[in-house]
Amino acid sequence: MRAVATIAVRLGALGLCGSLELLGDWRWTTVWPVNVLLAALVLNSLVICALIAVRRALPSRHLLAADVVLVLVVCLAVAWYAGDRMTNGWPGIVLPYVLLSAVMVGIGFRSDGAVAGWAAVLGCAFMVGDVLAGQRWFESLPHVCGVAANAAVACYVATVLTRNAAELDRARAEEVLRTAQLSEERERARTARVLHDRILQTLEALVRDGWIADEGVRARVAEESRWLRAYLRGDEGAPDGDVLTALEAVVRQAVGNGLHVEFNASRLRTSPDRERVAGEVVDALAGALREALTNVAKHAGVRRAVVWAESRAGVVTLSVLDHGAGFDMERRPPGLGISRSIVERVAAVGGSADIESAPGEGTHVTVRIPLPPPQQE
């Protein structure tokens, strides 16, 4: 916003200065070195406009300072070289450029002190030029006030434009976020309808109508149906979000399915970090443990696993070990939900998962999730 305003102001003021020189006191365009100095100001303005257009941003503070210094030098040099001939042409010949420089100061410098300082320097230089041109210093006071007013108004307008642009960007970002959240909620609702109308009702019908003869399988399907219904209602997960309760629930489920699990969580049970484990971290740990134990039951060829959990130094660690068939890490067999159900699930909450396995050597899964630092009271 400031860049566009700067180009518009600069080119508009440059056209005004040129028209004043040609239609007003045009003779100074033929007096050397006044014409060269004025041409330097015109070329400087064009170069600055080109730089702003290419970079699509305001020039650096150093370039703005150099621009002001050039105007100061030209202002003093024109009065010095022209001498007595300036009596009838001063201050009209350089005043438009000084006012333009004051506007650039107001637009380019964001600090009120910098704007006031550079505006004061421009006003003093113009006053000195008045004296060099043979006029009395107090005659330049109205023009000096004009320089200060131009800088102040430009600074205020630029500040308002910048604030409005920032508010507009923030409003657009909030609208994009709301649109994304609405889209996510719609997708979640659609998925919930599909799960309820197809999967959940089928599972409950299998249990209710006696389609499953095996008691263990029927109990497992019934438990999964209850979990899925709770998930669709939005109250899934462990009671009160407790990580130990969630892990124990997964272990009980695996034991109910015929797997012998040795669960050691004494260091997690007594850890003060236990209360700081967020709900999404609880879900990630429980999901990773469920997938690891499912892999043991399906692929390890053994019915025994060791689960160890602890929290130390702000990091929750979960370990699952079996002495089963194992697998080649370079050639994972199909059906292992390691990448999506363990690694990606844990990575989504800022953790990491290490899997060690070899044919005939069993499998060791280690999950580590750092916790946020405790809040200072």
C-alpha positions as CSV (number, residue, x, y, z in Angstrom):
1,M,0.0,0.0,0.0
2,R,2.8,2.5,0.9
3,A,4.7,1.5,-2.2
4,V,1.8,2.3,-4.5
5,A,1.1,5.6,-2.7
6,T,4.8,6.5,-2.9
7,I,4.9,6.0,-6.7
8,A,1.7,7.9,-7.3
9,V,2.8,10.8,-5.1
10,R,6.3,10.9,-6.6
11,L,5.3,10.8,-10.2
12,G,2.4,13.3,-9.6
13,A,4.7,15.8,-7.8
14,L,7.4,15.3,-10.4
15,G,4.8,16.3,-13.1
16,L,3.9,19.3,-11.0
17,C,7.5,20.4,-10.6
18,G,8.1,20.1,-14.3
19,S,5.0,22.1,-15.2
20,L,6.0,24.8,-12.8
21,E,9.5,25.0,-14.3
22,L,8.3,25.1,-17.9
23,L,5.2,27.2,-17.5
24,G,6.5,29.4,-14.7
25,D,10.0,30.6,-14.3
26,W,11.3,28.4,-17.2
27,R,14.5,30.4,-17.8
28,W,16.3,28.4,-15.0
29,T,16.2,25.4,-17.2
30,T,18.8,27.1,-19.4
31,V,21.2,28.3,-16.7
32,W,24.2,26.1,-15.9
33,P,24.6,24.4,-13.4
34,V,21.0,25.0,-12.2
35,N,19.6,23.0,-15.1
36,V,22.0,20.1,-14.3
37,L,21.0,20.1,-10.7
38,L,17.3,20.1,-11.5
39,A,17.8,17.3,-14.0
40,A,19.6,15.3,-11.3
41,L,16.5,15.6,-9.1
42,V,14.2,14.5,-11.9
43,L,16.5,11.5,-12.7
44,N,16.7,10.6,-9.0
45,S,12.8,10.5,-8.7
46,L,12.5,8.3,-11.8
47,V,15.1,5.9,-10.4
48,I,13.4,5.7,-7.0
49,C,10.0,5.0,-8.7
50,A,11.6,2.3,-10.8
51,L,13.1,0.6,-7.7
52,I,9.8,0.7,-5.9
53,A,8.0,-0.8,-8.8
54,V,10.5,-3.6,-9.2
55,R,10.7,-4.5,-5.5
56,R,7.0,-3.7,-4.8
57,A,8.2,-2.2,-1.5
58,L,9.4,1.1,-0.2
59,P,13.1,1.9,-0.7
60,S,15.4,1.3,2.2
61,R,15.9,3.9,4.9
62,H,19.4,4.5,3.5
63,L,18.1,5.2,0.0
64,L,15.5,7.6,1.4
65,A,18.1,9.4,3.4
66,A,20.3,9.7,0.3
67,D,17.3,11.1,-1.6
68,V,16.8,13.8,1.1
69,V,20.5,14.6,1.2
70,L,20.5,15.1,-2.6
71,V,17.6,17.5,-2.3
72,L,19.4,19.4,0.4
73,V,22.6,19.7,-1.7
74,V,20.6,20.9,-4.7
75,C,18.7,23.3,-2.6
76,L,21.8,25.0,-1.3
77,A,23.8,24.7,-4.6
78,V,21.1,26.3,-6.7
79,A,21.0,29.3,-4.4
80,W,24.8,29.5,-4.2
81,Y,25.5,29.2,-8.0
82,A,22.6,31.4,-9.2
83,G,23.4,34.2,-6.8
84,D,21.6,37.5,-7.4
85,R,19.8,36.0,-10.4
86,M,17.7,34.0,-7.9
87,T,15.9,37.1,-6.5
88,N,12.9,36.8,-8.8
89,G,12.9,33.0,-9.1
90,W,13.5,31.9,-5.5
91,P,11.9,30.0,-3.9
92,G,9.6,28.7,-6.6
93,I,12.4,26.9,-8.4
94,V,13.3,24.4,-5.6
95,L,10.3,24.6,-3.2
96,P,8.3,21.9,-5.1
97,Y,11.2,19.5,-4.8
98,V,11.6,20.3,-1.1
99,L,7.9,19.7,-0.4
100,L,8.1,16.4,-2.4
101,S,11.0,15.3,-0.3
102,A,9.1,16.2,2.9
103,V,6.2,14.0,1.7
104,M,8.7,11.1,1.0
105,V,10.0,11.5,4.5
106,G,6.5,11.2,5.9
107,I,5.8,8.1,3.9
108,G,9.1,6.3,4.1
109,F,10.1,6.8,7.8
110,R,7.8,5.1,10.4
111,S,9.3,6.7,13.4
112,D,7.8,10.1,14.4
113,G,11.2,11.2,15.6
114,A,12.8,10.4,12.2
115,V,10.1,12.2,10.3
116,A,10.4,15.3,12.6
117,G,14.2,15.3,12.3
118,W,14.4,15.0,8.6
119,A,11.6,17.6,8.1
120,A,13.5,20.0,10.3
121,V,16.7,19.5,8.3
122,L,14.8,20.2,5.1
123,G,13.2,23.3,6.5
124,C,16.6,24.6,7.8
125,A,18.2,23.9,4.4
126,F,15.4,25.8,2.6
127,M,15.9,28.7,5.0
128,V,19.6,28.8,4.4
129,G,18.9,28.8,0.6
130,D,16.6,31.9,1.2
131,V,19.5,33.7,2.9
132,L,21.9,32.7,0.1
133,A,19.4,34.0,-2.5
134,G,19.5,37.4,-0.8
135,Q,16.2,37.2,1.1
136,R,15.6,37.6,4.8
137,W,15.4,34.4,6.8
138,F,12.0,35.0,8.4
139,E,10.4,35.3,4.9
140,S,10.9,31.6,4.5
141,L,9.0,30.7,7.7
142,P,5.7,30.1,5.9
143,H,7.4,27.7,3.5
144,V,9.2,25.9,6.4
145,C,5.8,25.4,8.1
146,G,4.6,24.0,4.8
147,V,7.5,21.5,4.7
148,A,6.6,20.4,8.3
149,A,2.9,20.1,7.5
150,N,3.6,18.0,4.3
151,A,5.8,15.6,6.3
152,A,3.2,15.3,9.1
153,V,0.2,14.8,6.9
154,A,2.1,12.2,4.7
155,C,3.2,10.3,7.9
156,Y,-0.4,10.3,9.2
157,V,-1.9,9.1,5.9
158,A,0.7,6.4,5.4
159,T,0.1,5.2,9.0
160,V,-3.6,5.0,8.4
161,L,-3.1,3.2,5.1
162,T,-0.7,0.7,6.7
163,R,-3.1,0.0,9.6
164,N,-6.0,-0.5,7.2
165,A,-4.0,-2.8,5.1
166,A,-3.0,-4.9,8.1
167,E,-6.6,-5.1,9.3
168,L,-7.7,-6.2,5.8
169,D,-5.0,-8.8,5.7
170,R,-6.0,-10.1,9.1
171,A,-9.7,-10.2,8.2
172,R,-8.8,-12.1,5.0
173,A,-6.7,-14.6,7.0
174,E,-9.5,-15.1,9.5
175,E,-12.0,-15.7,6.7
176,V,-9.7,-18.3,5.1
177,L,-9.4,-20.0,8.5
178,R,-13.1,-19.9,9.0
179,T,-13.7,-21.4,5.6
180,A,-11.2,-24.1,6.2
181,Q,-12.7,-24.9,9.6
182,L,-16.2,-25.0,8.1
183,S,-15.0,-27.3,5.3
184,E,-13.4,-29.6,7.9
185,E,-16.6,-29.7,10.0
186,R,-18.6,-30.5,6.9
187,E,-16.2,-33.3,6.0
188,R,-16.3,-34.6,9.6
189,A,-20.1,-34.6,9.6
190,R,-20.2,-36.4,6.3
191,T,-17.8,-39.0,7.5
192,A,-19.7,-39.4,10.7
193,R,-22.9,-40.0,8.7
194,V,-21.2,-42.7,6.6
195,L,-19.8,-44.4,9.7
196,H,-23.1,-44.3,11.5
197,D,-25.3,-45.4,8.6
198,R,-23.0,-48.1,7.3
199,I,-20.3,-49.3,9.6
200,L,-21.8,-48.8,13.1
201,Q,-25.2,-50.2,12.3
202,T,-23.7,-53.2,10.6
203,L,-21.5,-54.0,13.6
204,E,-24.3,-53.5,16.1
205,A,-26.6,-55.8,13.9
206,L,-23.9,-58.5,13.9
207,V,-23.8,-58.4,17.7
208,R,-27.6,-58.0,18.3
209,D,-28.9,-60.6,15.8
210,G,-26.5,-63.3,16.8
211,W,-24.5,-63.5,13.5
212,I,-21.2,-64.0,15.5
213,A,-21.0,-67.4,17.3
214,D,-17.7,-66.9,19.0
215,E,-18.1,-65.2,22.3
216,G,-14.7,-63.5,22.3
217,V,-15.1,-62.1,18.8
218,R,-18.7,-61.0,19.6
219,A,-17.4,-59.2,22.8
220,R,-14.7,-57.5,20.8
221,V,-17.1,-56.3,18.1
222,A,-19.5,-55.0,20.7
223,E,-16.7,-53.1,22.4
224,E,-15.6,-51.6,19.1
225,S,-19.2,-50.7,18.4
226,R,-19.5,-48.8,21.7
227,W,-16.2,-47.0,21.0
228,L,-17.3,-46.0,17.6
229,R,-20.7,-44.7,18.8
230,A,-18.9,-42.7,21.5
231,Y,-16.5,-41.3,18.9
232,L,-19.3,-40.2,16.7
233,R,-20.9,-38.4,19.7
234,G,-17.6,-36.7,20.3
235,D,-16.9,-38.1,23.7
236,E,-14.4,-40.7,22.7
237,G,-11.1,-41.3,24.5
238,A,-10.0,-42.0,28.1
239,P,-11.9,-40.8,31.1
240,D,-10.8,-37.3,32.0
241,G,-8.0,-37.6,29.3
242,D,-5.8,-39.5,31.7
243,V,-2.9,-41.2,29.8
244,L,-2.5,-44.1,32.2
245,T,-6.2,-44.9,32.0
246,A,-6.1,-44.8,28.2
247,L,-3.1,-47.2,28.0
248,E,-4.7,-49.6,30.6
249,A,-7.9,-49.7,28.5
250,V,-5.9,-50.6,25.4
251,V,-4.0,-53.3,27.3
252,R,-7.3,-54.8,28.7
253,Q,-8.7,-54.9,25.2
254,A,-5.6,-56.8,23.9
255,V,-5.8,-59.2,26.9
256,G,-9.5,-59.8,26.1
257,N,-8.5,-60.8,22.6
258,G,-6.2,-63.5,24.0
259,L,-2.9,-61.7,24.1
260,H,-0.8,-61.9,27.3
261,V,0.5,-58.4,28.0
262,E,3.0,-57.5,30.8
263,F,2.3,-53.9,31.5
264,N,4.8,-51.8,33.5
265,A,3.8,-48.2,34.1
266,S,4.9,-47.5,37.6
267,R,7.1,-44.5,36.6
268,L,4.3,-43.1,34.6
269,R,1.8,-43.6,37.5
270,T,3.9,-41.6,40.0
271,S,5.1,-39.0,37.6
272,P,4.0,-35.4,38.1
273,D,4.0,-35.0,34.3
274,R,1.1,-37.3,34.0
275,E,-1.4,-34.5,34.6
276,R,0.2,-32.4,31.8
277,V,-0.4,-34.9,29.0
278,A,-2.9,-33.3,26.5
279,G,-5.8,-35.1,25.1
280,E,-4.3,-35.4,21.6
281,V,-1.2,-36.9,23.0
282,V,-3.3,-39.4,25.0
283,D,-5.0,-40.4,21.8
284,A,-1.7,-40.7,19.9
285,L,-0.2,-42.9,22.6
286,A,-3.3,-45.1,22.9
287,G,-3.6,-45.4,19.1
288,A,0.1,-46.3,18.7
289,L,-0.1,-48.9,21.5
290,R,-3.3,-50.4,20.0
291,E,-1.6,-50.8,16.6
292,A,1.6,-52.2,18.0
293,L,-0.3,-54.9,20.0
294,T,-2.5,-55.6,17.0
295,N,0.6,-56.3,15.0
296,V,1.9,-58.6,17.7
297,A,-1.4,-60.6,17.6
298,K,-1.5,-60.7,13.8
299,H,2.1,-61.1,12.7
300,A,4.5,-61.9,15.5
301,G,3.4,-65.5,15.9
302,V,3.5,-65.2,19.7
303,R,0.8,-64.4,22.3
304,R,3.0,-62.4,24.6
305,A,4.1,-58.8,24.7
306,V,5.8,-56.4,27.1
307,V,4.6,-52.8,27.4
308,W,6.6,-50.3,29.3
309,A,5.6,-46.6,29.9
310,E,7.2,-43.8,31.8
311,S,7.4,-40.0,31.9
312,R,10.8,-38.5,32.6
313,A,12.3,-35.0,32.0
314,G,9.2,-33.8,30.2
315,V,9.1,-36.7,27.7
316,V,6.5,-39.5,27.7
317,T,8.0,-42.8,26.5
318,L,6.1,-45.9,25.5
319,S,7.8,-49.2,24.6
320,V,6.3,-52.4,23.1
321,L,8.4,-55.5,22.8
322,D,7.7,-59.0,21.5
323,H,10.0,-61.9,20.9
324,G,8.1,-63.1,17.8
325,A,8.9,-63.6,14.2
326,G,10.0,-60.1,13.5
327,F,10.4,-58.8,9.9
328,D,12.9,-57.3,7.6
329,M,12.9,-53.5,8.0
330,E,13.6,-53.0,4.3
331,R,10.7,-55.2,3.3
332,R,7.8,-54.7,5.6
333,P,5.0,-57.2,5.1
334,P,1.6,-56.0,4.0
335,G,-0.8,-55.2,6.8
336,L,1.6,-53.6,9.2
337,G,0.2,-50.2,10.1
338,I,3.5,-48.9,11.2
339,S,3.8,-45.9,8.9
340,R,0.3,-44.5,9.2
341,S,-1.0,-45.8,12.5
342,I,2.2,-45.3,14.6
343,V,4.8,-43.1,13.0
344,E,2.5,-40.5,11.4
345,R,0.1,-40.5,14.4
346,V,2.9,-39.8,16.8
347,A,4.6,-37.3,14.5
348,A,1.3,-35.3,14.3
349,V,1.7,-34.4,18.0
350,G,5.4,-33.6,17.9
351,G,6.7,-37.0,18.8
352,S,8.8,-39.7,17.2
353,A,8.6,-43.5,16.8
354,D,11.5,-45.9,16.5
355,I,10.9,-49.4,15.2
356,E,13.6,-52.1,15.5
357,S,13.0,-55.6,14.1
358,A,14.8,-58.4,12.3
359,P,13.6,-61.8,11.1
360,G,13.4,-64.2,14.0
361,E,14.5,-61.5,16.5
362,G,11.1,-60.0,17.4
363,T,10.1,-56.3,17.2
364,H,10.7,-53.3,19.5
365,V,8.6,-50.2,19.1
366,T,9.6,-47.1,21.1
367,V,7.4,-43.9,21.1
368,R,8.7,-40.6,22.6
369,I,6.5,-37.5,22.8
370,P,7.8,-34.4,24.5
371,L,5.5,-32.4,26.7
372,P,5.1,-28.6,26.8
373,P,6.9,-26.9,29.7
374,P,4.7,-26.5,32.8
375,Q,3.0,-23.1,33.2
376,Q,4.5,-20.8,35.7
377,E,2.0,-19.6,38.3
